[in-house]
């Protein structure tokens, strides 16, 4: 099959399914990994696809932002596994930043269920509601205020970033819209990105929580580089995904019980 014909068929897959992986291209068209990547790079140049770790997605998927409620229901098995691993990293009496991601909400729930002394500092309204509604008094809450984004139910803006910079907790647990091949953390909204960037700058142990979907998307706004992260907790990722993450020099821990792929 000549390259132009093959690329048209790959483009049809991206349009129909929203994404395609290098492995899928190799298997379907009987080409090498290098050829598959070259095809995807050409589709990106033409604006037909956007490259991700191990494949490509439709361009419109990279800029779309979903509501908090809809995100909370996705990849719930992976997020629960990530949350349990994150909570296990927290020692009684420590304090944590939690961002406004749905994954961080699962971390908050895991910390509340442990019923051990911990202080949660967050700009997420759902996390604030979760902690406030619990009977336990072991979990202290510091709510970060600011301008409310109703879509994500989070507080952002200069008031929020100033509040973040007034604290220096032990851990940060956060997620992102997507991670580029070059190791850039991205979010869909610039104000959300700024809050997360401030959190990363004001903590020693920034822990990024990702599943494979985060490696197949990209947001509009840059948060920073993955090198600023101390640990990546990864769920349901391939060996290729792991290789790409570790190539950036960060510590990667694969979370068990979340359907990891080989």
FENJO-V528125 format. One line per field, one symbol per residue. ss: DSSP state (A for helix, B for strand, O for the rest). burial: b if it has 24 or more other ideal C-beta (glycine too) atoms within 12 Angstrom, else e. Layout:
BEGIN
ss: ???
burial: ???
END
This chain:
BEGIN
ss: OOAAAAAAAAAAAAAAAOBBBAAAAAAAAOOOAAAAAAAAAAAAAOOOOBBBOOBBBOAAAAAOOOOAAAAAOOOAAAAAAAAAAAAAOOOOOOBBBBOOOAAAAAAAAAAAAAOOOBBBBBOBAAAAAAAAAOOOOOBBBBBOOOBBBOOOOBBBOAAAAAAAAOOOOOBBBBOOOBBOOOOBBBBOOAAAAAAAAAAAAOOOBBBBBBBAAAAAOOOOBBBBBAAAOOBBBBBOOOAAAAAAAAOOOOBBBBOOOOOOOO
burial: eeeeebbebbbebbeeeebbbbebbbeebebeeeebbebbbbbbeeebbbbbbbbbbbbebbeebeebeebbebbeebbbbbbbbbbebbeeebbbbbbbbbbbbbbbbbbbebeeebbbbbbbbbbbebbeeeeeeebbbbbbbbebbeebbbbbbeebbebbeebebbbbbbbbbbbbbebbbbbbbebbbbbbbbbbebbebbbbbbbbbbbbbbbbbbbbebebbbbbbbbbbbebbbebbeebebebbbbeebebee
END
